[in-house]
Amino acid sequence: MALIRPMTPEDLDAVVQIEQQSQYAPWGRGLFADGFKPRYFNWVCCDNEHIAGFAVVQHLFDEATLLNFAVAVAYRRKGLGQQMLQHVLDHLPEAVHTVLLEVRASNQSARSLYDRVGFNEYATRKGYYPCSDGLWEDAVLMQYARI
Ligand SMILES: CC(C)(COP(=O)(O)OP(=O)(O)OC[C@H]1O[C@@H](n2cnc3c(N)ncnc32)[C@H](O)[C@@H]1OP(=O)(O)O)[C@@H](O)C(=O)NCCC(=O)NCCS
């Protein structure tokens, strides 16, 4: 089991590096720094002293949104993403009944992970994400009901 702990400002170099290898349109450092404000829960997943992944969640009343989530390329397919996602779900305030997220339609690895932990697809946003070929890709909207 990897250690999962709250993100700190000292983690940002590693987090930004993972983000850059993970996303077509990566968040800048400032967006991650915004996540240290109230109503955010930011987690990192550690392998000894190495940051292997992160999750950024925003919480508003009875709803939370998974805003960003990635595992470093070298650590993928070892169960860390699933472990981190389960940790996120287990550590939200009790008031949160629904967890939402958006994912690129082509991102089969993330979609199957979300499906595996209990998220359901409920809508599609047409042409939402920019792609490298100048075209646009749909976003799939998923939700998780906390009992
Ligand atoms: C999506 C992501 C976080 C998954 O992290 P991970 O640590 O590799 O995932 P896990 O090892 O916990 O995988 C758990 C399950 O998810 C599914 N899954 C994960 N990666 C997969 C892949 N490449 N292909 C198919 N299924 C995959 C499988 O069901 C897997 O279980 P299995 O290995 O027993 O088959 C990682 O691929 C990533 O960081 N991608 C880039 C960033 C990203 O897409 N973030 C989500 C934005 S919405």
The ligand as an ORCA input file, in Angstrom:
! r2SCAN-3c Opt
* xyz 0 1
  C      -5.965      7.143    -15.256
  C      -4.790      6.890    -14.325
  C      -4.863      7.863    -13.149
  C      -4.857      5.432    -13.809
  O      -3.874      5.272    -12.807
  P      -3.197      3.842    -12.535
  O      -2.458      3.940    -11.250
  O      -2.426      3.411    -13.716
  O      -4.492      2.926    -12.374
  P      -4.566      1.537    -11.595
  O      -3.293      0.797    -11.728
  O      -5.062      1.809    -10.216
  O      -5.696      0.798    -12.437
  C      -6.890      0.360    -11.851
  C      -7.818     -0.125    -12.965
  O      -8.115      0.942    -13.864
  C      -8.168      0.430    -15.212
  N      -7.019      0.924    -15.991
  C      -6.001      1.667    -15.563
  N      -5.140      1.937    -16.574
  C      -5.640      1.310    -17.660
  C      -5.209      1.217    -19.016
  N      -4.078      1.812    -19.452
  N      -5.969      0.517    -19.874
  C      -7.119     -0.074    -19.467
  N      -7.582     -0.043    -18.189
  C      -6.846      0.655    -17.303
  C      -8.086     -1.078    -15.071
  O      -9.395     -1.547    -14.814
  C      -7.212     -1.200    -13.845
  O      -7.302     -2.425    -13.194
  P      -6.335     -3.638    -13.654
  O      -4.929     -3.095    -13.697
  O      -6.533     -4.672    -12.573
  O      -6.832     -4.060    -15.001
  C      -3.431      7.060    -15.089
  O      -3.469      6.282    -16.266
  C      -3.132      8.487    -15.454
  O      -2.548      9.237    -14.656
  N      -3.483      8.913    -16.699
  C      -3.193     10.264    -17.165
  C      -3.966     11.323    -16.420
  C      -5.451     11.083    -16.509
  O      -5.976     10.609    -17.508
  N      -6.147     11.456    -15.435
  C      -7.594     11.363    -15.372
  C      -8.169     12.619    -15.938
  S      -9.960     12.585    -15.900
*
